[in-house]
Amino acid sequence: MSESRAFCPRCGDPVAEREGLRPGEARSDPNLCDACYFEDFDLVDAPERIEVQVCSRCGAVHRGNRWVDVDARDYTDIAIEEVSKSLGVHVDATEVSWQVDPEQVDQNTIRMHCYFTGIVRDTPLEEDIVVPVKISRGTCDRCGRIAGDYYASIVQIRAADRTPTTEEVERAEAIANEVVAEMEDTGDRNAFVTDASETDDGLNLKVSTNKIGQKIARKTVEEFGGTVGDYETLVTEDEDGNEVYRVTYAVRLPPFRPGDVIDTADDDGPVLVRSVQGNLKGTRVTTGEAYEASFEDGDAPEARKLGTVEDAEETTLVTVEDENAVQVLDPETYRAETIARPDYVDPDADTVPVLKSRAGLHVLPESATPDDE
């Protein structure tokens, strides 16, 4: 009875059964004998050279047809990642391990020394390869637009019957940067502030998209109160003939701010403004009662500004005359004056903060801060 044997198609030598294809294994040419199989075997398939294009401004890496922000300490990290993606290990290899030793040749070249081990046909193999990585620098689309002063939307920060304060201007700019950071965190590389410039009557923000402009305007009003208006300006047509508009968002902050003391038109006494979000809310400085402007008046009721909590001066509380009146020293004349006693006055206090204005002397709360609700 004859024995059936397999023979190597290249050299004709018999192929031992152990060298044949085993169940569950995937081999590129299992019928070759070991000698012929390893004759032109490469454990690792690697490119002769890799070129990585990096944005010289922001460090983004160009991959495929787009720029990608990478969280890399330096270009060596980028080189290791690009080499890792480009290397291929032979399909027959098992128990593969590898390490890489980067060599910085110059500012733009990193030589990657890669060391591989694996097992093929029960034979331990080692292979060393060197892959040069060339770093080329360019400018990504985003940085190119920023450098070219590109913008699609304008946010104007203004205030009704006054100029926005330094605090409001700085906070509005911070809000813009926060909105951009949030959108960048979602992978939006088209989010950026092109320019922030102060004017005599407020702040102008140029931003990259209408969506960002809308978000900045909305968040500013949410924090400071006020209103937003928008209008479009036709700037060009795209390649398909569609009209492209630039949108301006006009933020108008309220005439009064938390911490202002205003004299309303209802003759019930001045009001310390607590909030201007929605409709104006505050505290009567004659009684301590809560005040809220009507829905129709919103955050701008008919009133005149008398001063702010920063204008208040500490003065001596001479005596509490009754539940409606106290006697204090005028901080300018040092004469004792009888004035209204709001319910927040501590009768055991030695001193109280008072605001002197065209409406007279009024005691303010000890904690009369804008955030005091």
Disulfide bonds with the S-S distance in Angstrom:
none
